[in-house]
Amino acid sequence: MPFDRIRPLMTAKQAHVLLGLDRAAATTVSVDVDPTTDTLGLQGQFWYRGEYTFTPHPRGTEIAYRIKNVSGQPDALIRLWQRRILRRQQHDLDALAAALPSRVA
């Protein structure tokens, strides 16, 4: 997916399209956009903030995903408690990337 087709959706109003959130889910999570870094932030649970950064790549668009601990608890405790979710991180990112072309049609 070419970056120039994704870039126009990097707005607070359109971020749910890129992330595959329906309107109901968009009301239960906080989504923000940093247009200077082409990053979408998603926070819905008390312990983490997910950040998706979209950058141009020779084959289209590269998507990087980071999880930030925002709970105030030690990272080791959070990683142990949420190990199943953290293990699915790459799978979920791959699914997001695979579905992106149909969302940006």
Phi and psi in degrees as a GROMACS rama.xvg file:
@    title "Ramachandran Plot"
@    xaxis  label "Phi"
@    yaxis  label "Psi"
@TYPE xy
-63.0162  138.623  PRO-2
-58.7472  -35.4558  PHE-3
-67.3191  -14.5316  ASP-4
-87.9483  -22.9751  ARG-5
-86.9563  -39.7594  ILE-6
-50.8169  -42.0962  ARG-7
-63.7793  -20.1512  PRO-8
-89.3306  1.33723  LEU-9
-81.9861  61.1019  MET-10
-131.891  158.149  THR-11
-59.5628  -33.4051  ALA-12
-74.8174  -29.6681  LYS-13
-107.914  -4.39542  GLN-14
-58.0687  -34.2157  ALA-15
-60.3386  -30.1303  HIS-16
-66.0175  -47.3856  VAL-17
-62.2702  -37.7759  LEU-18
-86.1127  -8.07049  LEU-19
75.1286  27.7795  GLY-20
-90.9324  134.885  LEU-21
-79.8395  168.236  ASP-22
-60.3416  -35.2953  ARG-23
-65.1459  -43.3208  ALA-24
-66.9101  -33.2709  ALA-25
-65.5851  -18.6858  ALA-26
-88.6295  -14.8189  THR-27
-99.5953  -8.8906  THR-28
-124.824  155.968  VAL-29
-97.2459  124.977  SER-30
-119.961  129.557  VAL-31
-132.83  161.299  ASP-32
-127.858  134.548  VAL-33
-112.529  97.3433  ASP-34
-67.1065  -18.9486  PRO-35
-73.1986  -25.3672  THR-36
-116.604  2.77541  THR-37
53.634  46.5028  ASP-38
-116.708  134.442  THR-39
-106.087  129.805  LEU-40
-106.393  141.027  GLY-41
-134.801  122.62  LEU-42
-138.049  123.631  GLN-43
-139.538  -21.6476  GLY-44
-112.544  159.399  GLN-45
-70.2055  -20.203  PHE-46
-97.3305  -18.9229  TRP-47
-138.784  163.151  TYR-48
-132.249  123.777  ARG-49
-94.4409  135.996  GLY-50
-126.204  124.586  GLU-51
-108.205  122.39  TYR-52
-113.621  126.845  THR-53
-105.979  128.418  PHE-54
-136.047  150.154  THR-55
-62.7908  146.105  PRO-56
-142.162  147.767  HIS-57
-52.7361  -28.3631  PRO-58
-99.7415  11.3886  ARG-59
138.93  -107.18  GLY-60
-135.252  134.54  THR-61
-98.6149  137.58  GLU-62
-118.456  123.056  ILE-63
-108.95  141.961  ALA-64
-126.795  132.459  TYR-65
-130.512  143.998  ARG-66
-109.728  128.71  ILE-67
-111.765  133.824  LYS-68
-77.8961  116.221  ASN-69
-115.722  13.3368  VAL-70
-81.6942  -22.7724  SER-71
88.5832  -7.85171  GLY-72
-87.5329  156.935  GLN-73
-59.6072  141.549  PRO-74
-54.8087  -40.7082  ASP-75
-60.5512  -39.3001  ALA-76
-66.0609  -45.4489  LEU-77
-63.8585  -42.9412  ILE-78
-63.1923  -37.5631  ARG-79
-68.1899  -46.5032  LEU-80
-64.8474  -36.9218  TRP-81
-110.873  27.4819  GLN-82
-58.9364  -35.0871  ARG-83
-64.4328  -43.6541  ARG-84
-64.4133  -43.342  ILE-85
-65.4157  -33.9143  LEU-86
-66.3701  -29.4158  ARG-87
-83.7848  -1.71786  ARG-88
-53.173  -51.3613  GLN-89
-67.5708  -40.6765  GLN-90
-58.8499  -46.1511  HIS-91
-64.6039  -38.4862  ASP-92
-66.2836  -41.5046  LEU-93
-61.8737  -39.7518  ASP-94
-66.2345  -40.5691  ALA-95
-59.9436  -47.5191  LEU-96
-63.5136  -39.7872  ALA-97
-66.176  -35.5994  ALA-98
-84.7936  -15.1017  ALA-99
-55.7784  -46.2806  LEU-100
-57.066  -35.7508  PRO-101
-73.551  -24.49  SER-102
-81.5472  -24.9933  ARG-103
-105.597  18.0111  VAL-104
